Amino acid sequence: MARQPADGTEIRRLRIEVHDLSMDEFLKKLADQGVIRHADTIRNIELGHTQPSDKLLNAMARVFDARRETLLLRPAPRTSSADRKPEQ
């Protein structure tokens, strides 16, 4: 089973809007968690171009004081066949 992808938009929102962290501040907090990464790596995750390792995702959750699941994309709601519009 494939791992659920990270939600880069939510990671960026938590970093900037909730915790008011610049990229440098965020990188320092990650380093305090024992995870050294380059700013480009974080930007690419926030933009959805790459996925973080489990180690990085766990460190991000600790920095944000959030559950790991908060940083993952939520699956799109499934629609039943009764919800679908008939094709014309």
Distance bins in CASP14 RR format, pairs under 12 A and 6 or more apart:
PFRMAT RR
TARGET T0000
AUTHOR 0000-0000-0000
RMODE 2
METHOD distances of the structure
MODEL  1
2 51 0 0 0 0 0 1 0 0 0 0 0
2 73 0 0 0 0 0 1 0 0 0 0 0
2 75 0 0 0 0 0 1 0 0 0 0 0
3 51 1 0 0 1 0 0 0 0 0 0 0
3 52 0 0 0 0 0 1 0 0 0 0 0
3 53 0 0 0 0 0 1 0 0 0 0 0
3 54 0 0 0 0 1 0 0 0 0 0 0
3 57 0 0 0 0 1 0 0 0 0 0 0
3 68 0 0 0 0 0 1 0 0 0 0 0
3 72 0 0 0 0 1 0 0 0 0 0 0
3 73 0 0 0 0 0 1 0 0 0 0 0
4 51 0 0 0 0 1 0 0 0 0 0 0
4 52 0 0 0 0 0 1 0 0 0 0 0
4 54 0 0 0 0 0 1 0 0 0 0 0
4 57 0 0 0 0 0 1 0 0 0 0 0
4 68 0 0 0 0 0 1 0 0 0 0 0
4 69 0 0 0 0 1 0 0 0 0 0 0
4 70 0 0 0 0 0 1 0 0 0 0 0
4 71 0 0 0 0 1 0 0 0 0 0 0
4 72 1 0 1 0 0 0 0 0 0 0 0
4 73 1 0 0 1 0 0 0 0 0 0 0
4 74 0 0 0 0 1 0 0 0 0 0 0
4 75 1 0 0 1 0 0 0 0 0 0 0
5 11 0 0 0 0 0 1 0 0 0 0 0
5 45 0 0 0 0 0 1 0 0 0 0 0
5 48 0 0 0 0 1 0 0 0 0 0 0
5 49 0 0 0 0 0 1 0 0 0 0 0
5 50 0 0 0 0 0 1 0 0 0 0 0
5 51 1 0 1 0 0 0 0 0 0 0 0
5 52 0 0 0 0 1 0 0 0 0 0 0
5 57 0 0 0 0 0 1 0 0 0 0 0
5 71 0 0 0 0 1 0 0 0 0 0 0
5 72 1 0 0 1 0 0 0 0 0 0 0
5 73 1 0 1 0 0 0 0 0 0 0 0
5 74 0 0 0 0 0 1 0 0 0 0 0
5 75 0 0 0 0 0 1 0 0 0 0 0
6 12 0 0 0 0 0 1 0 0 0 0 0
6 14 0 0 0 0 0 1 0 0 0 0 0
6 42 0 0 0 0 0 1 0 0 0 0 0
6 44 0 0 0 0 0 1 0 0 0 0 0
6 45 1 0 0 1 0 0 0 0 0 0 0
6 46 0 0 0 0 1 0 0 0 0 0 0
6 47 0 0 0 0 0 1 0 0 0 0 0
6 48 1 0 0 1 0 0 0 0 0 0 0
6 49 0 0 0 0 0 1 0 0 0 0 0
6 50 0 0 0 0 1 0 0 0 0 0 0
6 51 1 0 1 0 0 0 0 0 0 0 0
6 52 1 0 1 0 0 0 0 0 0 0 0
6 53 0 0 0 0 0 1 0 0 0 0 0
6 54 0 0 0 0 0 1 0 0 0 0 0
6 56 0 0 0 0 1 0 0 0 0 0 0
6 57 1 0 0 1 0 0 0 0 0 0 0
6 58 0 0 0 0 0 1 0 0 0 0 0
6 60 0 0 0 0 1 0 0 0 0 0 0
6 61 0 0 0 0 0 1 0 0 0 0 0
6 68 0 0 0 0 1 0 0 0 0 0 0
6 69 0 0 0 0 0 1 0 0 0 0 0
6 70 0 0 0 0 0 1 0 0 0 0 0
6 71 1 0 1 0 0 0 0 0 0 0 0
6 72 1 0 1 0 0 0 0 0 0 0 0
6 73 1 0 0 1 0 0 0 0 0 0 0
6 74 0 0 0 0 0 1 0 0 0 0 0
7 13 0 0 0 0 1 0 0 0 0 0 0
7 14 0 0 0 0 1 0 0 0 0 0 0
7 45 0 0 0 0 1 0 0 0 0 0 0
7 46 0 0 0 0 1 0 0 0 0 0 0
7 47 0 0 0 0 0 1 0 0 0 0 0
7 48 0 0 0 0 1 0 0 0 0 0 0
7 51 0 0 0 0 0 1 0 0 0 0 0
7 52 0 0 0 0 0 1 0 0 0 0 0
7 57 0 0 0 0 0 1 0 0 0 0 0
7 60 0 0 0 0 0 1 0 0 0 0 0
7 66 0 0 0 0 0 1 0 0 0 0 0
7 68 0 0 0 0 0 1 0 0 0 0 0
7 69 0 0 0 0 0 1 0 0 0 0 0
7 70 0 0 0 0 1 0 0 0 0 0 0
7 71 1 0 0 1 0 0 0 0 0 0 0
7 72 1 0 1 0 0 0 0 0 0 0 0
7 73 1 0 1 0 0 0 0 0 0 0 0
7 74 1 0 0 1 0 0 0 0 0 0 0
7 75 0 0 0 0 0 1 0 0 0 0 0
8 14 0 0 0 0 1 0 0 0 0 0 0
8 15 0 0 0 0 1 0 0 0 0 0 0
8 16 0 0 0 0 0 1 0 0 0 0 0
8 42 0 0 0 0 1 0 0 0 0 0 0
8 43 0 0 0 0 0 1 0 0 0 0 0
8 44 0 0 0 0 1 0 0 0 0 0 0
8 45 1 0 1 0 0 0 0 0 0 0 0
8 46 1 0 1 0 0 0 0 0 0 0 0
8 47 1 0 0 1 0 0 0 0 0 0 0
8 48 1 0 1 0 0 0 0 0 0 0 0
8 49 0 0 0 0 1 0 0 0 0 0 0
8 50 0 0 0 0 1 0 0 0 0 0 0
8 51 0 0 0 0 1 0 0 0 0 0 0
8 52 0 0 0 0 1 0 0 0 0 0 0
8 57 0 0 0 0 0 1 0 0 0 0 0
8 60 0 0 0 0 1 0 0 0 0 0 0
8 70 0 0 0 0 0 1 0 0 0 0 0
8 71 1 0 0 1 0 0 0 0 0 0 0
8 72 0 0 0 0 1 0 0 0 0 0 0
8 73 0 0 0 0 1 0 0 0 0 0 0
9 15 0 0 0 0 0 1 0 0 0 0 0
9 16 0 0 0 0 0 1 0 0 0 0 0
9 17 0 0 0 0 0 1 0 0 0 0 0
9 45 0 0 0 0 0 1 0 0 0 0 0
9 46 1 0 0 1 0 0 0 0 0 0 0
9 47 0 0 0 0 1 0 0 0 0 0 0
9 48 0 0 0 0 1 0 0 0 0 0 0
9 71 0 0 0 0 0 1 0 0 0 0 0
9 72 0 0 0 0 0 1 0 0 0 0 0
9 73 0 0 0 0 1 0 0 0 0 0 0
9 74 0 0 0 0 0 1 0 0 0 0 0
10 16 0 0 0 0 0 1 0 0 0 0 0
10 17 0 0 0 0 0 1 0 0 0 0 0
10 18 0 0 0 0 1 0 0 0 0 0 0
10 45 0 0 0 0 0 1 0 0 0 0 0
10 46 0 0 0 0 1 0 0 0 0 0 0
10 48 0 0 0 0 0 1 0 0 0 0 0
10 57 0 0 0 0 0 1 0 0 0 0 0
10 60 0 0 0 0 0 1 0 0 0 0 0
10 61 0 0 0 0 0 1 0 0 0 0 0
10 64 0 0 0 0 1 0 0 0 0 0 0
10 66 0 0 0 0 1 0 0 0 0 0 0
10 67 0 0 0 0 0 1 0 0 0 0 0
10 68 0 0 0 0 0 1 0 0 0 0 0
10 69 0 0 0 0 0 1 0 0 0 0 0
10 70 1 0 0 1 0 0 0 0 0 0 0
10 71 1 0 0 1 0 0 0 0 0 0 0
10 72 0 0 0 0 1 0 0 0 0 0 0
10 73 0 0 0 0 1 0 0 0 0 0 0
10 74 0 0 0 0 1 0 0 0 0 0 0
11 17 0 0 0 0 0 1 0 0 0 0 0
11 18 0 0 0 0 0 1 0 0 0 0 0
11 19 0 0 0 0 0 1 0 0 0 0 0
11 21 0 0 0 0 0 1 0 0 0 0 0
11 23 0 0 0 0 0 1 0 0 0 0 0
11 26 0 0 0 0 1 0 0 0 0 0 0
11 30 0 0 0 0 0 1 0 0 0 0 0
11 41 0 0 0 0 0 1 0 0 0 0 0
11 42 0 0 0 0 1 0 0 0 0 0 0
11 43 0 0 0 0 0 1 0 0 0 0 0
11 44 0 0 0 0 0 1 0 0 0 0 0
11 45 1 0 0 1 0 0 0 0 0 0 0
11 46 1 0 1 0 0 0 0 0 0 0 0
11 47 0 0 0 0 0 1 0 0 0 0 0
11 48 0 0 0 0 1 0 0 0 0 0 0
11 50 0 0 0 0 0 1 0 0 0 0 0
11 51 0 0 0 0 0 1 0 0 0 0 0
11 52 0 0 0 0 1 0 0 0 0 0 0
11 56 0 0 0 0 0 1 0 0 0 0 0
11 57 0 0 0 0 1 0 0 0 0 0 0
11 59 0 0 0 0 0 1 0 0 0 0 0
11 60 1 0 0 1 0 0 0 0 0 0 0
11 61 0 0 0 0 1 0 0 0 0 0 0
11 63 0 0 0 0 0 1 0 0 0 0 0
11 64 0 0 0 0 1 0 0 0 0 0 0
11 66 0 0 0 0 1 0 0 0 0 0 0
11 68 0 0 0 0 0 1 0 0 0 0 0
11 70 0 0 0 0 1 0 0 0 0 0 0
11 71 1 0 1 0 0 0 0 0 0 0 0
11 72 0 0 0 0 1 0 0 0 0 0 0
11 73 0 0 0 0 0 1 0 0 0 0 0
12 18 0 0 0 0 0 1 0 0 0 0 0
12 19 0 0 0 0 0 1 0 0 0 0 0
12 21 0 0 0 0 0 1 0 0 0 0 0
12 23 0 0 0 0 0 1 0 0 0 0 0
12 26 0 0 0 0 1 0 0 0 0 0 0
12 42 0 0 0 0 1 0 0 0 0 0 0
12 43 0 0 0 0 1 0 0 0 0 0 0
12 44 0 0 0 0 0 1 0 0 0 0 0
12 45 0 0 0 0 1 0 0 0 0 0 0
12 46 1 0 1 0 0 0 0 0 0 0 0
12 47 0 0 0 0 1 0 0 0 0 0 0
12 48 0 0 0 0 1 0 0 0 0 0 0
12 60 0 0 0 0 0 1 0 0 0 0 0
12 64 0 0 0 0 0 1 0 0 0 0 0
12 71 0 0 0 0 0 1 0 0 0 0 0
13 19 0 0 0 0 1 0 0 0 0 0 0
13 20 0 0 0 0 0 1 0 0 0 0 0
13 21 0 0 0 0 0 1 0 0 0 0 0
13 46 0 0 0 0 1 0 0 0 0 0 0
13 64 0 0 0 0 0 1 0 0 0 0 0
13 66 0 0 0 0 0 1 0 0 0 0 0
13 70 0 0 0 0 0 1 0 0 0 0 0
13 71 0 0 0 0 0 1 0 0 0 0 0
14 20 0 0 0 0 0 1 0 0 0 0 0
14 21 0 0 0 0 1 0 0 0 0 0 0
14 26 0 0 0 0 1 0 0 0 0 0 0
14 29 0 0 0 0 0 1 0 0 0 0 0
14 42 0 0 0 0 0 1 0 0 0 0 0
14 46 0 0 0 0 0 1 0 0 0 0 0
14 60 0 0 0 0 1 0 0 0 0 0 0
14 61 0 0 0 0 1 0 0 0 0 0 0
14 63 0 0 0 0 1 0 0 0 0 0 0
14 64 1 0 1 0 0 0 0 0 0 0 0
14 65 0 0 0 0 1 0 0 0 0 0 0
14 66 1 0 0 1 0 0 0 0 0 0 0
14 67 0 0 0 0 0 1 0 0 0 0 0
14 70 1 0 0 1 0 0 0 0 0 0 0
14 71 1 0 0 1 0 0 0 0 0 0 0
15 21 1 0 1 0 0 0 0 0 0 0 0
15 22 0 0 0 0 1 0 0 0 0 0 0
15 23 1 0 0 1 0 0 0 0 0 0 0
15 24 0 0 0 0 0 1 0 0 0 0 0
15 25 0 0 0 0 1 0 0 0 0 0 0
15 26 1 0 1 0 0 0 0 0 0 0 0
15 27 0 0 0 0 0 1 0 0 0 0 0
15 29 0 0 0 0 1 0 0 0 0 0 0
15 30 0 0 0 0 0 1 0 0 0 0 0
15 39 0 0 0 0 0 1 0 0 0 0 0
15 42 0 0 0 0 1 0 0 0 0 0 0
15 43 0 0 0 0 0 1 0 0 0 0 0
15 45 0 0 0 0 0 1 0 0 0 0 0
15 46 1 0 0 1 0 0 0 0 0 0 0
15 60 0 0 0 0 1 0 0 0 0 0 0
15 63 0 0 0 0 1 0 0 0 0 0 0
15 64 1 0 0 1 0 0 0 0 0 0 0
15 66 0 0 0 0 0 1 0 0 0 0 0
15 71 0 0 0 0 0 1 0 0 0 0 0
16 22 0 0 0 0 1 0 0 0 0 0 0
16 23 0 0 0 0 1 0 0 0 0 0 0
16 25 0 0 0 0 0 1 0 0 0 0 0
16 26 0 0 0 0 1 0 0 0 0 0 0
16 42 0 0 0 0 0 1 0 0 0 0 0
16 46 0 0 0 0 1 0 0 0 0 0 0
16 64 0 0 0 0 0 1 0 0 0 0 0
17 64 0 0 0 0 0 1 0 0 0 0 0
18 26 0 0 0 0 0 1 0 0 0 0 0
18 63 0 0 0 0 0 1 0 0 0 0 0
18 64 1 0 0 1 0 0 0 0 0 0 0
18 65 0 0 0 0 1 0 0 0 0 0 0
18 66 0 0 0 0 1 0 0 0 0 0 0
18 70 0 0 0 0 0 1 0 0 0 0 0
19 25 0 0 0 0 1 0 0 0 0 0 0
19 26 0 0 0 0 1 0 0 0 0 0 0
19 29 0 0 0 0 1 0 0 0 0 0 0
19 60 0 0 0 0 0 1 0 0 0 0 0
19 63 1 0 0 1 0 0 0 0 0 0 0
19 64 1 0 0 1 0 0 0 0 0 0 0
19 65 0 0 0 0 1 0 0 0 0 0 0
19 66 0 0 0 0 1 0 0 0 0 0 0
20 26 0 0 0 0 0 1 0 0 0 0 0
20 64 0 0 0 0 0 1 0 0 0 0 0
21 27 0 0 0 0 1 0 0 0 0 0 0
21 28 0 0 0 0 1 0 0 0 0 0 0
21 29 1 0 0 1 0 0 0 0 0 0 0
21 30 0 0 0 0 0 1 0 0 0 0 0
21 42 0 0 0 0 0 1 0 0 0 0 0
21 60 0 0 0 0 0 1 0 0 0 0 0
21 63 0 0 0 0 1 0 0 0 0 0 0
21 64 0 0 0 0 1 0 0 0 0 0 0
22 28 0 0 0 0 1 0 0 0 0 0 0
22 29 0 0 0 0 0 1 0 0 0 0 0
22 39 0 0 0 0 1 0 0 0 0 0 0
22 42 0 0 0 0 0 1 0 0 0 0 0
23 29 0 0 0 0 0 1 0 0 0 0 0
23 30 0 0 0 0 0 1 0 0 0 0 0
23 37 0 0 0 0 0 1 0 0 0 0 0
23 38 0 0 0 0 0 1 0 0 0 0 0
23 39 1 0 1 0 0 0 0 0 0 0 0
23 40 0 0 0 0 1 0 0 0 0 0 0
23 41 0 0 0 0 0 1 0 0 0 0 0
23 42 1 0 0 1 0 0 0 0 0 0 0
23 43 1 0 0 1 0 0 0 0 0 0 0
23 45 0 0 0 0 0 1 0 0 0 0 0
23 46 0 0 0 0 1 0 0 0 0 0 0
24 30 0 0 0 0 0 1 0 0 0 0 0
24 31 0 0 0 0 0 1 0 0 0 0 0
24 38 0 0 0 0 0 1 0 0 0 0 0
24 39 1 0 0 1 0 0 0 0 0 0 0
24 42 0 0 0 0 0 1 0 0 0 0 0
25 31 0 0 0 0 0 1 0 0 0 0 0
25 32 0 0 0 0 0 1 0 0 0 0 0
25 39 0 0 0 0 0 1 0 0 0 0 0
25 42 0 0 0 0 0 1 0 0 0 0 0
25 63 0 0 0 0 1 0 0 0 0 0 0
26 32 0 0 0 0 0 1 0 0 0 0 0
26 33 0 0 0 0 0 1 0 0 0 0 0
26 35 0 0 0 0 0 1 0 0 0 0 0
26 37 0 0 0 0 1 0 0 0 0 0 0
26 38 0 0 0 0 0 1 0 0 0 0 0
26 39 0 0 0 0 1 0 0 0 0 0 0
26 41 0 0 0 0 0 1 0 0 0 0 0
26 42 1 0 0 1 0 0 0 0 0 0 0
26 43 0 0 0 0 0 1 0 0 0 0 0
26 45 0 0 0 0 0 1 0 0 0 0 0
26 46 0 0 0 0 0 1 0 0 0 0 0
26 56 0 0 0 0 0 1 0 0 0 0 0
26 59 0 0 0 0 0 1 0 0 0 0 0
26 60 0 0 0 0 1 0 0 0 0 0 0
26 63 1 0 0 1 0 0 0 0 0 0 0
26 64 0 0 0 0 1 0 0 0 0 0 0
27 33 0 0 0 0 0 1 0 0 0 0 0
27 34 0 0 0 0 0 1 0 0 0 0 0
27 35 0 0 0 0 1 0 0 0 0 0 0
27 36 0 0 0 0 1 0 0 0 0 0 0
27 37 1 0 0 1 0 0 0 0 0 0 0
27 38 0 0 0 0 1 0 0 0 0 0 0
27 39 1 0 0 1 0 0 0 0 0 0 0
27 40 0 0 0 0 0 1 0 0 0 0 0
27 41 0 0 0 0 1 0 0 0 0 0 0
27 42 1 0 0 1 0 0 0 0 0 0 0
27 43 0 0 0 0 0 1 0 0 0 0 0
27 56 0 0 0 0 0 1 0 0 0 0 0
27 59 0 0 0 0 0 1 0 0 0 0 0
27 60 0 0 0 0 0 1 0 0 0 0 0
27 63 0 0 0 0 0 1 0 0 0 0 0
28 34 0 0 0 0 0 1 0 0 0 0 0
28 35 0 0 0 0 0 1 0 0 0 0 0
28 36 0 0 0 0 0 1 0 0 0 0 0
28 37 0 0 0 0 0 1 0 0 0 0 0
28 39 0 0 0 0 0 1 0 0 0 0 0
28 42 0 0 0 0 0 1 0 0 0 0 0
28 59 0 0 0 0 0 1 0 0 0 0 0
28 63 0 0 0 0 1 0 0 0 0 0 0
29 35 0 0 0 0 1 0 0 0 0 0 0
29 36 0 0 0 0 0 1 0 0 0 0 0
29 37 0 0 0 0 0 1 0 0 0 0 0
29 42 0 0 0 0 0 1 0 0 0 0 0
29 59 0 0 0 0 1 0 0 0 0 0 0
29 60 0 0 0 0 1 0 0 0 0 0 0
29 61 0 0 0 0 0 1 0 0 0 0 0
29 62 0 0 0 0 1 0 0 0 0 0 0
29 63 1 0 1 0 0 0 0 0 0 0 0
29 64 0 0 0 0 1 0 0 0 0 0 0
29 65 0 0 0 0 0 1 0 0 0 0 0
30 36 1 0 0 1 0 0 0 0 0 0 0
30 37 1 0 0 1 0 0 0 0 0 0 0
30 38 0 0 0 0 0 1 0 0 0 0 0
30 39 0 0 0 0 0 1 0 0 0 0 0
30 41 0 0 0 0 1 0 0 0 0 0 0
30 42 0 0 0 0 1 0 0 0 0 0 0
30 45 0 0 0 0 0 1 0 0 0 0 0
30 52 0 0 0 0 0 1 0 0 0 0 0
30 53 0 0 0 0 0 1 0 0 0 0 0
30 55 0 0 0 0 0 1 0 0 0 0 0
30 56 1 0 0 1 0 0 0 0 0 0 0
30 57 0 0 0 0 0 1 0 0 0 0 0
30 58 0 0 0 0 0 1 0 0 0 0 0
30 59 1 0 1 0 0 0 0 0 0 0 0
30 60 1 0 0 1 0 0 0 0 0 0 0
30 61 0 0 0 0 0 1 0 0 0 0 0
30 62 0 0 0 0 1 0 0 0 0 0 0
30 63 1 0 0 1 0 0 0 0 0 0 0
30 64 0 0 0 0 0 1 0 0 0 0 0
31 37 0 0 0 0 1 0 0 0 0 0 0
31 38 0 0 0 0 0 1 0 0 0 0 0
31 42 0 0 0 0 0 1 0 0 0 0 0
31 56 0 0 0 0 0 1 0 0 0 0 0
31 59 0 0 0 0 1 0 0 0 0 0 0
31 63 0 0 0 0 0 1 0 0 0 0 0
32 59 0 0 0 0 1 0 0 0 0 0 0
32 62 0 0 0 0 1 0 0 0 0 0 0
32 63 0 0 0 0 1 0 0 0 0 0 0
33 55 0 0 0 0 1 0 0 0 0 0 0
33 56 0 0 0 0 1 0 0 0 0 0 0
33 57 0 0 0 0 0 1 0 0 0 0 0
33 58 0 0 0 0 1 0 0 0 0 0 0
33 59 1 0 1 0 0 0 0 0 0 0 0
33 60 0 0 0 0 1 0 0 0 0 0 0
33 61 0 0 0 0 1 0 0 0 0 0 0
33 62 1 0 1 0 0 0 0 0 0 0 0
33 63 1 0 0 1 0 0 0 0 0 0 0
33 64 0 0 0 0 0 1 0 0 0 0 0
33 65 0 0 0 0 0 1 0 0 0 0 0
34 55 0 0 0 0 1 0 0 0 0 0 0
34 56 0 0 0 0 0 1 0 0 0 0 0
34 58 0 0 0 0 0 1 0 0 0 0 0
34 59 1 0 0 1 0 0 0 0 0 0 0
34 62 0 0 0 0 0 1 0 0 0 0 0
34 63 0 0 0 0 0 1 0 0 0 0 0
35 41 0 0 0 0 0 1 0 0 0 0 0
35 42 0 0 0 0 0 1 0 0 0 0 0
35 52 0 0 0 0 1 0 0 0 0 0 0
35 53 0 0 0 0 1 0 0 0 0 0 0
35 54 0 0 0 0 0 1 0 0 0 0 0
35 55 1 0 0 1 0 0 0 0 0 0 0
35 56 1 0 1 0 0 0 0 0 0 0 0
35 57 0 0 0 0 1 0 0 0 0 0 0
35 58 0 0 0 0 1 0 0 0 0 0 0
35 59 1 0 1 0 0 0 0 0 0 0 0
35 60 0 0 0 0 1 0 0 0 0 0 0
35 61 0 0 0 0 0 1 0 0 0 0 0
35 62 0 0 0 0 1 0 0 0 0 0 0
35 63 0 0 0 0 1 0 0 0 0 0 0
36 42 0 0 0 0 0 1 0 0 0 0 0
36 55 0 0 0 0 0 1 0 0 0 0 0
36 56 0 0 0 0 1 0 0 0 0 0 0
36 59 0 0 0 0 0 1 0 0 0 0 0
37 43 0 0 0 0 0 1 0 0 0 0 0
37 44 0 0 0 0 0 1 0 0 0 0 0
37 45 0 0 0 0 1 0 0 0 0 0 0
37 50 0 0 0 0 0 1 0 0 0 0 0
37 52 0 0 0 0 1 0 0 0 0 0 0
37 53 0 0 0 0 1 0 0 0 0 0 0
37 55 0 0 0 0 1 0 0 0 0 0 0
37 56 1 0 0 1 0 0 0 0 0 0 0
37 57 0 0 0 0 0 1 0 0 0 0 0
37 59 0 0 0 0 1 0 0 0 0 0 0
37 60 0 0 0 0 1 0 0 0 0 0 0
37 63 0 0 0 0 0 1 0 0 0 0 0
38 44 0 0 0 0 1 0 0 0 0 0 0
38 45 0 0 0 0 0 1 0 0 0 0 0
38 50 0 0 0 0 0 1 0 0 0 0 0
38 56 0 0 0 0 0 1 0 0 0 0 0
39 45 0 0 0 0 0 1 0 0 0 0 0
39 46 0 0 0 0 0 1 0 0 0 0 0
40 46 0 0 0 0 0 1 0 0 0 0 0
40 47 0 0 0 0 0 1 0 0 0 0 0
40 49 0 0 0 0 1 0 0 0 0 0 0
40 50 0 0 0 0 1 0 0 0 0 0 0
41 47 0 0 0 0 0 1 0 0 0 0 0
41 48 0 0 0 0 0 1 0 0 0 0 0
41 49 0 0 0 0 1 0 0 0 0 0 0
41 50 1 0 0 1 0 0 0 0 0 0 0
41 51 0 0 0 0 0 1 0 0 0 0 0
41 52 0 0 0 0 1 0 0 0 0 0 0
41 53 0 0 0 0 1 0 0 0 0 0 0
41 56 0 0 0 0 1 0 0 0 0 0 0
41 60 0 0 0 0 0 1 0 0 0 0 0
42 48 0 0 0 0 0 1 0 0 0 0 0
42 49 0 0 0 0 0 1 0 0 0 0 0
42 50 0 0 0 0 1 0 0 0 0 0 0
42 52 0 0 0 0 1 0 0 0 0 0 0
42 56 0 0 0 0 1 0 0 0 0 0 0
42 57 0 0 0 0 0 1 0 0 0 0 0
42 59 0 0 0 0 0 1 0 0 0 0 0
42 60 0 0 0 0 1 0 0 0 0 0 0
42 63 0 0 0 0 0 1 0 0 0 0 0
43 49 0 0 0 0 1 0 0 0 0 0 0
43 50 0 0 0 0 1 0 0 0 0 0 0
43 52 0 0 0 0 0 1 0 0 0 0 0
44 50 1 0 1 0 0 0 0 0 0 0 0
44 51 0 0 0 0 1 0 0 0 0 0 0
44 52 0 0 0 0 1 0 0 0 0 0 0
44 56 0 0 0 0 0 1 0 0 0 0 0
45 51 1 0 0 1 0 0 0 0 0 0 0
45 52 1 0 1 0 0 0 0 0 0 0 0
45 53 0 0 0 0 0 1 0 0 0 0 0
45 56 1 0 0 1 0 0 0 0 0 0 0
45 57 0 0 0 0 1 0 0 0 0 0 0
45 59 0 0 0 0 0 1 0 0 0 0 0
45 60 0 0 0 0 1 0 0 0 0 0 0
45 71 0 0 0 0 1 0 0 0 0 0 0
46 52 0 0 0 0 0 1 0 0 0 0 0
46 60 0 0 0 0 0 1 0 0 0 0 0
46 71 0 0 0 0 0 1 0 0 0 0 0
48 73 0 0 0 0 1 0 0 0 0 0 0
50 56 0 0 0 0 0 1 0 0 0 0 0
50 57 0 0 0 0 0 1 0 0 0 0 0
51 57 0 0 0 0 1 0 0 0 0 0 0
51 60 0 0 0 0 0 1 0 0 0 0 0
51 71 0 0 0 0 0 1 0 0 0 0 0
51 72 0 0 0 0 0 1 0 0 0 0 0
51 73 0 0 0 0 0 1 0 0 0 0 0
52 58 0 0 0 0 1 0 0 0 0 0 0
52 59 0 0 0 0 1 0 0 0 0 0 0
52 60 1 0 0 1 0 0 0 0 0 0 0
52 61 0 0 0 0 0 1 0 0 0 0 0
52 68 0 0 0 0 0 1 0 0 0 0 0
52 71 0 0 0 0 1 0 0 0 0 0 0
52 72 0 0 0 0 0 1 0 0 0 0 0
53 59 0 0 0 0 1 0 0 0 0 0 0
53 60 0 0 0 0 0 1 0 0 0 0 0
54 60 0 0 0 0 0 1 0 0 0 0 0
54 61 0 0 0 0 0 1 0 0 0 0 0
54 68 0 0 0 0 1 0 0 0 0 0 0
54 71 0 0 0 0 0 1 0 0 0 0 0
54 72 0 0 0 0 0 1 0 0 0 0 0
55 61 0 0 0 0 0 1 0 0 0 0 0
55 62 0 0 0 0 0 1 0 0 0 0 0
55 68 0 0 0 0 0 1 0 0 0 0 0
56 62 0 0 0 0 0 1 0 0 0 0 0
56 63 0 0 0 0 0 1 0 0 0 0 0
56 68 0 0 0 0 0 1 0 0 0 0 0
56 71 0 0 0 0 0 1 0 0 0 0 0
57 63 0 0 0 0 0 1 0 0 0 0 0
57 64 0 0 0 0 0 1 0 0 0 0 0
57 66 0 0 0 0 0 1 0 0 0 0 0
57 67 0 0 0 0 0 1 0 0 0 0 0
57 68 1 0 0 1 0 0 0 0 0 0 0
57 69 0 0 0 0 0 1 0 0 0 0 0
57 70 0 0 0 0 0 1 0 0 0 0 0
57 71 1 0 1 0 0 0 0 0 0 0 0
57 72 0 0 0 0 1 0 0 0 0 0 0
57 73 0 0 0 0 0 1 0 0 0 0 0
58 64 0 0 0 0 0 1 0 0 0 0 0
58 66 0 0 0 0 0 1 0 0 0 0 0
58 67 0 0 0 0 0 1 0 0 0 0 0
58 68 1 0 0 1 0 0 0 0 0 0 0
58 69 0 0 0 0 0 1 0 0 0 0 0
58 70 0 0 0 0 0 1 0 0 0 0 0
58 71 0 0 0 0 1 0 0 0 0 0 0
58 72 0 0 0 0 0 1 0 0 0 0 0
59 66 0 0 0 0 0 1 0 0 0 0 0
59 68 0 0 0 0 0 1 0 0 0 0 0
59 71 0 0 0 0 0 1 0 0 0 0 0
60 66 0 0 0 0 1 0 0 0 0 0 0
60 67 0 0 0 0 0 1 0 0 0 0 0
60 68 0 0 0 0 1 0 0 0 0 0 0
60 70 0 0 0 0 1 0 0 0 0 0 0
60 71 1 0 1 0 0 0 0 0 0 0 0
60 72 0 0 0 0 0 1 0 0 0 0 0
61 67 1 0 0 1 0 0 0 0 0 0 0
61 68 1 0 1 0 0 0 0 0 0 0 0
61 69 0 0 0 0 1 0 0 0 0 0 0
61 70 1 0 0 1 0 0 0 0 0 0 0
61 71 1 0 1 0 0 0 0 0 0 0 0
61 72 0 0 0 0 1 0 0 0 0 0 0
62 68 0 0 0 0 1 0 0 0 0 0 0
62 70 0 0 0 0 0 1 0 0 0 0 0
62 71 0 0 0 0 0 1 0 0 0 0 0
63 70 0 0 0 0 0 1 0 0 0 0 0
63 71 0 0 0 0 0 1 0 0 0 0 0
64 70 1 0 0 1 0 0 0 0 0 0 0
64 71 1 0 0 1 0 0 0 0 0 0 0
65 71 0 0 0 0 0 1 0 0 0 0 0
66 72 0 0 0 0 0 1 0 0 0 0 0
69 75 0 0 0 0 0 1 0 0 0 0 0
77 83 0 0 0 0 1 0 0 0 0 0 0
78 84 0 0 0 0 0 1 0 0 0 0 0
79 85 0 0 0 0 0 1 0 0 0 0 0
END
